[in-house]
Structure formats: structure tokens, C-alpha cells
Amino acid sequence: MTNRKRSLLNLASASFGQLMMIAIGFLLPRLFITSFGSEVNGLLSSANQILVYLAIFEAGVGGVTLQALYGPVARQDWGKINGILSATNTYYKKTSLLYGLTLVAVSALYPLVVAIDQPHATVSLIIFLVGLPQVVSFYIQAKFVLLLKADGKNYILTLLSTLISVLAGLAKVFLILQGMDVLPVIIAQCVIQLLQAWYIDRYMKKHYPQISLDAKPDYEAISQKNYMLVHQLGALVYHNTDVLLLSVVSGLKVVSVYSIYKLVMSQLGNLLFNIQNSVDFILGQTYQTDRAKYIRRFDQFESWFSALAFSVYGVIFFALYSFVRLYTSGVEDVVYADRLLVLMFVSIELLSAMRQPMQQTINYAGHFKNTLPQTLIETGLKLVISLIGVAIWGIYGVLAGTIISQLYRVNDVIFYANTKLLRRGVQRTYSIHAINFLVFIIAQLLFSAIFPDITTWKDFVTVGILAGCISLPLFLAAQTLAWPDNRASFRYYLKNSRQLFQKVFKKQGK
């Protein structure tokens, strides 16, 4: 299968999977809130975020292994691949043990730290069951997942993950509607998620007989894992400190408010990530084999990825307040709809999207050690500002910490990747984002002038579809007109599409 076909399969499966995740992701929190209350919903959000912190036991192996595999996979060097996988497997077995022991400790201690109107034994068991599939994942499937990603087979992982999530979601909905308590719901989720590791193990034995985990471990290939660990710590702080601080300082009801906004943003962020992920293996392999070709491909990807991100978040900025108000109607134990939260959450996600393409370039180059000081500065800013801010402004304070630290890191990543790795100035990257920011403002003015207030779900769906039909072509047109290489690609694909249609019509005529 060609790289282009794999990329299209990755994109199609990711898009389908994300649509399913969005449907399930929006249905379940509403059911949890209305069936068990905001406090239980906050507990589950808090538990998930704490367990993400435990993933730090991975010790950076995953990111470094993926980067190390791109070159050997492109060359089909199975001796090198097996050496890397063997070394990675050794670390993941240790990770599984450490994660499991810490999971037990956290499960026991959490109910003693956070106030909640649930039996301590129930809370402990919920946290353990939520984390158990990850223990199994580290032990069985983690190294195989990295090989599939490096080989461009994300579609296998996406379709499997979608199937597991759908089955788990349907089971939870069924049990909730049957009046079950929260514990049986979580048990069902855990059992279904454990099936994923079993399937991947069988798939790898059938389709990758060349794999040998008994090969001599190539520890040198993943020697930068400790530097990657610090980068992962920074990412964990950025993504997960908010929920932990709010759980302790502001209470689980505020965590529930945060989780509803984060739900929307994470689903959209995953959609953008999946689009990038569909071509990630091509860019990663190209960086290792043909640097000039990589720059040509990357320039177009960066501008169109930024256009897509601004387009999506432009629609969300206009409609999110109405969505939250409709989604939480009838829930009176805490206020969810807040326009300032909309502004802050959208700002965070836009900054993250602006940074992502250049961040991937740094990852492809393996410059984990070189960018360590910048990661530490970002993490320090986030922690200090959030700790001060949560005590004074609550949820707004922790979000302010994220925004300020992101502003620093976005600019640093743009300067580093362009000047150190691509050997050029930063003008193109900043111009891309400046154009999109201007179009973003124009889009908001258009939306406000064209669309009425959203008061029903029918209004929300109608406005969302129409706004998307306006927004995406607007941003893509701006980026296509702004750059000669984008215009050349557009003409090329337009010409190929015309020729394809002509061939189809000629066959039909015969």
C-alpha cells in the first residue's frame, strides 16, 4: 500500500472515529450529570486527569521510540527495528509494574484528600478500574502501537479504538438507563477496554512475523528518553494541572464546569490531531530521508493546518456559549454557561494549534535535549501563575496560567524550528497566523450579522453547519491566495480532478 493511500485511510478512519467519539463524548457527560450529579461527573474527570499524570512512568520512551523508528521503517531495516522494539519492551514492562503499584496507592489515598459524598471504597475502586486498562496496555500493546504509527497504520488503531469506545459507550448508556449505580457502569467500561490489548497482540503476530522482541536491545536508539520525559512532564502540567488544582481548591462542581468546556475542546483538538496524525508518518520519514522535500511538504501543511484550526475554532467561538447553555439546561447545582470561559478556552486551543506543526518538526529532528530549558520555563510559568491564580480567581486563574505559558512557548517553538532546523526566518509562520487571525475577526463579524440568536438545538445545528460552510472555504481561500506554492498545488489538484471526471464520463458514455 502506498503512503498516499495509507494517509487517506488514516484520515478517513480518523474522521469517522472522531465523529463517533463526539457523539458518545457529548451524550455520556450529560447522562452522568443528570443521573449522578455534577459531583460524580467531576470525580470521573478528576480521576482521569490524575491517571494521565501516572502515565509519566512511561519515562519518555514512546516519543523517542517513535522518532527512532521512522528511519528504519522507511528503509525496512528489521534488524534495527527489532533492536529498538526490544529495548522499548524492556522499559514498558517496568512501566507497567510501577504504574500498577502507584495506581493502587492513589486509589487508596484519593478519597482521603478530596471531599465527596460517596463511600470511600466506591471512589477507590472507580479510580482503580479507570486506570487498570492502561496497566495492561503498557505491558502488552504499547510498543506495537508505536510501530504501527511509524508504519503509517494509524487507521488500524483508530478503527479499533472507535469500536472499543462505541461498545463501552453503549454499555454505559444501557446501564445508566437501567438505573444502575456508577460502579457497575465503570466495571463494564474497564472490561471492554481490556479487549483492545488482546486484539493488537493477535494482529501483530499475524501481520508482522518479522518482529522479534528477543533481539539485542538497542538502548542507544532511545537514549534521549530522559530528555523526552521532561518534555512529557511539561505537557502533563499544561494539560492536566488545571483539574488537579480545581479539585483541591475549588471543588468538584467547578471541575465539572471545566470538564464540559474541556470536553468540547478535546474532541475538536483530537479531530485536528487525527488530521495531522494521518500524514505524520510521511512527514517523519521524509524528514529523515529528504530534508528539502520535507520543507516543501511542511510549508503547505502548516498553512492549511492553521487555516483548518482557525476555521474550526472560529465556529466554536461563536456557538460554544449557546451549546453549553443548552447542554446543561435543567442543571441547577452550578452555573455552566460563561462567555469569558469561552474566550479563554478557545484562546488556549488556538495557541496550541499554532504551535503544533513546528513542534512536530522538533520531534522529527529528535531535539529533545536541545529544547529542554524552554520546556522547563513553560512548565514553571504554568505552575506559578496557576497556583497564584486559582487562589484568587479560581477557574479563570488556572486558565490564565495556561494562556501566558502558551504565549511564551508558541513563540519559542516557532523561532527554534524555523531558525535551527529549517534554516530560515520566521516570517512565513507568523504571516500564516496573522492572515488567519484577520480572517477570524471577519468571520465573527459575518456570523453576528447573518445568524440569529441560538435558542434551540435545531438553531444550534443549523447555525453550526452554515457557519462551517462559510468558515472553512474562507480560511482555505485566504491561505491559498497568500502563498504561491499553495496556489500551484491547488491548480495541480484541480487539473487532476478535472482529468479524473473526464475519464469517468468517457467510460459512462461508452
N, C-alpha and C positions, 0 to 999 in steps of 0.2 A: 504494500500500500504506500502511495506517495505521501510526502509530507503535507502537500496541499489537501489531499483527501482526509488525512488524519486531523488536520487543522479544522476542516469543515465539520467533520464528525464531532470533534471536541466542542466546537461552537454550538452545533445543533443540539447535542446532548446536554450541554451546559444550560442552554436557553430553556429547553424543555424541563430540565431538572429544577431550574430556578423558579419557573412558573409554578411548579408543584410545591416547592418549598414556600413560596409566597402565600399560596392558598392555605397550606397547613399552618404556616407560621402566624398568619393573621387569625385563623379560626381558634387555635388552641388557647392562646392567652386570654381571649375573650371568655372562653368556656371556663378556664381556671378562675378568672376574676369573679365571674357571676356564680360559679358553683362553690368555690372555696374561699373567696375574698381576696382583696389586694395583698394581704399579708402573706398568704401562701404563695401567690404569684411572685411576690418579692423574694420569698425564701428560695424558690426554684431558680430565679435569676441570679441571686447571690451565690447559691451553691455552684451553679455552672461557671461563674466567674472565678470562684476560688479554685475549682478544679483545673481551670485554664492555667492558673499560677503553678499548680503541681506539675504541669507539663514541662516546666523548666528542667526537670530531671533528664529530659532528652539531651540536655547539655550541648545544644547547637549542632548535633550530629546530622539532623535531617537536612538543614540548609546547606551545609558543607558537602554532604554526600551528593545531593542533587547537582550542585555545581561541578563536583568532581566527575560525575557520570556523563555529563554532556559530551565531552570529547570522546571517551571510549565507546559510548553508544553510537555516535556518528560514524566511528571507524569500525564498529562491530568487533572490538577487541575484547573477547570474552575472558581472556586471562586477567586483564586489568579490571574488568567489571566484577569478576568473582572475588578478586582480592579486596576491592572496595566494599562489596556486599558482606564479605566475611568479617571485615573489621567493624562495619556498621552493626552487624548482627550481634557481635560481642557486646557492644555498648548498649544496644537496645534490651538485651536480656538483663543487664544490670539495672537499666532504667525501669523495667517492668517491676523488679523487686522493690526498688526504692519508692517508686510511685505507689505500689500497693501498701507498703508499710505506712507511708505518710498519709495515705487515704484513710486508713483505719484510725490513725491518731486524730486527723482533722474531723472525721465523723463523730468521734467521741467528744471532742472539745468544743465544736461549733455551738451546740445548744447551750453551753455554759457561758458563752460570750455574747450572743445575740438574743435579745428578748423576743419571744414568740409564743403565742397561745396555742402550742401543740405539745404533745408528750415528747420528752427528750429522746426516748428510744425511737419514736417515729421519725423525728428530724435526723437523727444519726443514720438510720437505715436508708432514708431517702438520699442523703449525700453519698453514702457508700455505693448504692445501686446506680446512681448517676455516673459515678467515676469508674465502676468496675469494667465496662467495655473498653475504656482506654488502657487499663492494665493489660488486658488480653491483646489489644491492638499493638502495643509496644512489643509484646513477646512474639507474636506470630506474623503480623502483616506489615509493620511499618517499613521495613527495608524493601519489601516488594512494591509497596506504593511508590517509593522514590524511583525505582527502576521503571515502572510504568509511566510515571511523569516524564522522566528523561527520554523515554522512547516515544513520547507523543501519544500515549494511550490514555489520556485523561478521561476519554469518553467511557472507558470501562469502569473507572472509579465513579464517575458522575452518575451513570445509569444505575450502578449498584447502590450508591448512596441514596439516590432518589427512591429506588424501590424499598430500601430499608426504612427510610423516613416516612414514606407513604403508609407502609404496613404499620409502623409504630404509631403514626398519627391516627390512622383509622381505629386501631385498637384502643388508643386513649379516648377518642371521641365516643366510641361504643361504651366503654366502661363508665365514663362520666355521665352519659345519658342514662345508664342503668342505675345511677345513684351511688356508684362505688366511691369509697374514700380515696384520698390522694395516693396512699401507699400502694394499693393494687395497680393503680394506673402507672406508677413508676416501675413496678416489677415487670409489667408487660413490656414497657419500653426497653428495659435492660435486656430481657430475654431475646427480643427481636434484634436488637443491635449486635448481640454476640454472634449472630449468623453471618455478619459481614466478614469477620476474620476467617471463618471456616470456608467461605466461598473463594476468597482471594487465595488462600493456601492451595486449594484444588486447582484454581485457574493457572497459577504459576507453574505447578507441577506438569500440567498438560501442555501449556503453550511455550514454556521456557525450559526445556530439558537441559539446556546448556548451563544452567545455574548450578553452582557447587559452593555451598556455604562452608565446605571443609577446606577450601583453598587457603593458602597462606595469607593471613590478614595484611592488607596494605594500609597500615596506620598512617603512613606519610601522606597519603592522598587526602585524609580527613584531619590533618594536623592542625588546621585552623579552627577546630570545633570550639575551643575555649573562647576564641575571639567572637565567633558566631553566637556563643552563649550570651555574651554581654549584649549583643545586638538584640537577641530574643528577649532578654530581660527588659531592655528599653521598650520593645514592642508590647510586652506584657503590661508594663507600667502605663503606657499610653492607652491601651485598650481596656484595661481592667481595674485600674486603681479607683476609678470613679465609684463603681458599685461597692467595693470594699469599704471605702470611706463613708459613703452614704449609709451603708448598713449599720455601721457603728455609731455615726454621729447623728444622722437624720432619721433613721428608722426604715423599716421595710416598706412602708406605704410610699415613701419618697422613692425608694428603689423601684417600686412597681411603676411609678410615673416615668422614671428614667428608662425602664425596660421597654415601655411601649414605644417611645421615640427611637430607642436603640434598635428595636425590632424592625422598624421601617428602614432605618439607615443600614442595618446589617444586611437585610435582604437585597437592597439595591447595591450595596457595596459588593456583595457576593456576585451579583449579576455582572458588574464591571470586572471583578476579579476573574470570573469564569471566561469572559471575553478575552482578557489578557492571557489567561491560562491556556486558552486554545491555541495560541501562537507562541507560547513561552518556550517550548522545546525547540521551535525553529530559530527563534532569536538566540537562545542559549547556545545551540550547536553552531550557528553562523558566527557568533562572536568568537568561538574557539577556533574556527577554521578559515574565516574570510572577513577581516575587520572592515575593509572598505564596503563590502556588500552589506555588512551589518549596519553601518551608518546610514546607507540609503534606505534600507528597510525600516530602521528605527525612526528616522525623521518623519516618515509618513505615519507610522504607527502612533508616535507621540501626539501629532497634531489631531488625528482623527479620534484617538482615545480621549484626549482632553475635550474635544467637541462633544463626544458622546456623554462624558461625565457632566459637563456643564448643562447639557440638554436635559438629562435625567433629573439632576438636582434643581434645575430651573422650574420644572413642572412640580416637583415635590415642595419647593419653597412656596409656591403659590397655593398648593392644595393641602399641605400637611395639617395645618391648624383645623381645617374643616374635617379632615379624616379623623383626627384624634377626638374631636368633639362628638362626631357620630359614633365612633367605635366604642367610646366609654359612656354613651348615653345611658342613664339609669343607674350608673355607679356614683354613689354619693359620699363614700368614705374618704375621698381625697379628690382634689381638682387636677385634671389631666391636661386640658387644653390651655396652652400658654404660647403666645406669639414670640416672646423672647427666646423660649426654648427652641422654637422652630428655627429662628435665625442662628442660634449658636450651634445646633446640631448640623444644619446644612453647611455652615462655615467650616466646621471640622472635617466633614466628608469631602468638601471641595478641596481643601488644603491637602488632604490625604491623596486624592486622585491626581492633583498637580504634581505630587512628588513621586508617584508610583513608577512611571516609565524610567526615570533616571535612577531610581533606587534599584530597579531590576538590572540596569547596566552595571552598577556597582557590584551586585550579586554575581552576575555572569563573570565579571573580572576577578572575583574572589578577594576583593579588597576589604575583608572583614577587619583585619588588624589595623589597616591604614585609617579607617573611619571610626575607630573605637572612641577617641576623645570626643568627637561630635555627638555620638550616641550617649555618652555619659553626661554631657552638658544638657542634652534634650531631656534625659531622664531626671536630672537634678532640677531643672526648671519646672517640669511637670509636678514632681513631688512637693517642692517647696510651695509653689503657688497654690496647688490643690489643698495642701494641709492648712494653709492660712485661709484660703478662700472658703473652704467648706464650713469652717467655724463661724465665718462672718456672713456669707451669702448662701450657704447651703449648696443646692444643686447647681446654681449659677457659678459658684466659686470653683467647683471642680471642673466645670466646662471651660471656664476662663483659663485654668491651668493648662488644659489640653490645647486650646487655641494659641496661647502665647508660645508654648513649647513647639507647636507645629509650625508657627511662623518662622521661628529660628531654623528648624531642621529642613523645611522645604527649600529655603534659600541656600542652605549649606549643601544639600544634595544636588541641587541644580548647578551650583558653581563647581563642585567636586567632579561630578560625572562629565560635564562639558569640558572643563579645562584639563583635568588629569587623565581622563580615559579617552574622550573623543578628540582631544587636542584642538579645541576651538573655543570661541567666545560663547557667551550665554544669551546673545541677542535673540536667536530663534526661539528658544524655550520661553523666554519672557514675553516675546511678541505673541506667541501662540495663546498664552493665558490672558494677555491684555485684550486681544481680539475677542476671546470668549467671554471675558468679564463685561465688555461693552455690549455684546450681543445679549448677555444675561439680563442686563438692565433694560434693553429694548424689549426683550421677551416679556419681562414683568409688566411693563407699561402696556404692551399689547394684550396680555391676559386680563389685566384690570379693566381695560376699555371694552373688551369683547365679551367676557363671560360674566354672568350674573353671580350673586352670592350662592354658595353651595349650602343647601339646607336639607337635602335628602341624599340617600345613596344613589339614586338614579342621577341626580345632578352631579355627584362626585364622579361616577363612571363616565358620564357624557363629557364633562369638562376635562377629565384626565385624558381621555382618548383624543379629543380635539386639540388639547394643548400639546400633547405629544406629537401629533401630526404637524403642528406648526413649529414646535421647538427643534426637533431633530433635523429637518431639512434646512432650517435657518442656520444652525451652528455648522453643519457639514458644508453648506454652501460658502459660508464665511471662510472656513479653513481651506476649502478647495480653491477659492479665488485668491487667497492670500499667498499661496506658495506654488511656484512653477512646477515642482516635482509632483505635487498633488494634482495639478491640472493635467499634467501628462498622463498620470495613472488613470485619472477619470476618463480621459479620451480613449486610452487603451482599453479599459473595461467596457466602455460604451461601444467601441468598434467591435470587440469580441462578442458582446451581447447581440449586436445587430446581425453579425455573421451567423450566430447560432440560431436566431429566429428565422433567418433566410433559409438555412438548411432544413429546419423543421417544416416550414411552409412548403418547400420544394418536395419533401418527402410526402407530405399530405396531399399535394397536388397530383403526385404520381398515383 
